[in-house]
Amino acid sequence: MARKKGGKSTGFVSNGERPNVSKWVRKEIRNSVAPIVTLQNKWKAFNAGKRVMVTFIRVTAKEAGWKKPEPYRMKQEG
């Protein structure tokens, strides 16, 4: 049998198969954020150039018709 290199074990490493937080806790945390705050966060991410999903059926903001705001410019007279 081959011997492991390094001598000491690095300890247990999880395979990441299951979440370590119960389902009801995850749902409660997700629902604790107000919908207006969620929309604000999505708008900030969209303006930063991120790919934002708008609805639960995974529609991107560009497909939903969101457009980046243009900077306001005053017209010069004359």
C-alpha positions as CSV (number, residue, x, y, z in Angstrom):
1,M,0.0,0.0,0.0
2,A,1.3,3.4,-0.9
3,R,2.1,5.9,1.8
4,K,0.5,9.4,1.7
5,K,2.9,12.3,1.1
6,G,3.3,15.0,3.7
7,G,2.8,12.9,6.9
8,K,-0.1,14.7,8.4
9,S,-3.8,14.5,7.4
10,T,-5.4,17.7,6.1
11,G,-8.6,16.6,7.8
12,F,-12.1,15.9,6.5
13,V,-13.1,17.7,3.3
14,S,-16.8,18.0,2.5
15,N,-18.0,16.9,-1.0
16,G,-20.5,19.8,-0.9
17,E,-23.4,17.4,-1.6
18,R,-26.0,18.8,0.8
19,P,-26.6,22.2,2.4
20,N,-25.5,22.6,6.0
21,V,-28.4,24.9,6.8
22,S,-32.0,23.6,7.1
23,K,-34.4,24.5,4.4
24,W,-36.8,26.5,6.6
25,V,-33.9,28.7,7.7
26,R,-32.8,29.4,4.1
27,K,-36.4,30.2,3.1
28,E,-36.9,32.5,6.1
29,I,-33.7,34.5,5.4
30,R,-34.6,34.8,1.7
31,N,-38.1,36.1,2.6
32,S,-37.0,38.4,5.3
33,V,-35.7,41.0,2.7
34,A,-38.4,43.4,1.6
35,P,-39.3,43.2,-2.1
36,I,-38.4,46.9,-2.7
37,V,-34.9,46.2,-1.3
38,T,-34.5,43.2,-3.6
39,L,-35.5,45.3,-6.6
40,Q,-33.0,48.0,-5.6
41,N,-30.3,45.4,-5.4
42,K,-31.2,44.0,-8.8
43,W,-31.2,47.5,-10.3
44,K,-27.8,48.3,-8.9
45,A,-26.4,45.1,-10.2
46,F,-27.9,45.7,-13.6
47,N,-26.4,49.2,-13.8
48,A,-23.0,47.7,-12.8
49,G,-23.2,45.4,-15.9
50,K,-24.2,42.2,-14.2
51,R,-26.6,39.6,-15.7
52,V,-29.7,39.9,-13.5
53,M,-32.6,37.5,-13.4
54,V,-35.9,39.4,-13.0
55,T,-38.5,36.7,-12.5
56,F,-38.6,33.2,-11.0
57,I,-38.7,31.6,-14.5
58,R,-35.2,33.0,-15.1
59,V,-35.8,35.9,-17.5
60,T,-32.8,38.3,-17.8
61,A,-33.3,42.0,-17.3
62,K,-32.4,42.7,-20.9
63,E,-35.1,40.3,-22.1
64,A,-37.6,41.9,-19.8
65,G,-37.0,45.3,-21.4
66,W,-34.8,46.9,-18.7
67,K,-32.6,49.7,-20.2
68,K,-29.7,51.5,-18.6
69,P,-30.4,55.1,-17.7
70,E,-28.7,57.7,-19.8
71,P,-27.0,60.6,-18.0
72,Y,-29.0,63.8,-17.8
73,R,-27.6,66.5,-20.0
74,M,-28.9,70.1,-20.2
75,K,-29.1,71.5,-23.7
76,Q,-26.8,74.4,-24.5
77,E,-28.6,77.4,-26.0
78,G,-27.1,79.4,-28.8
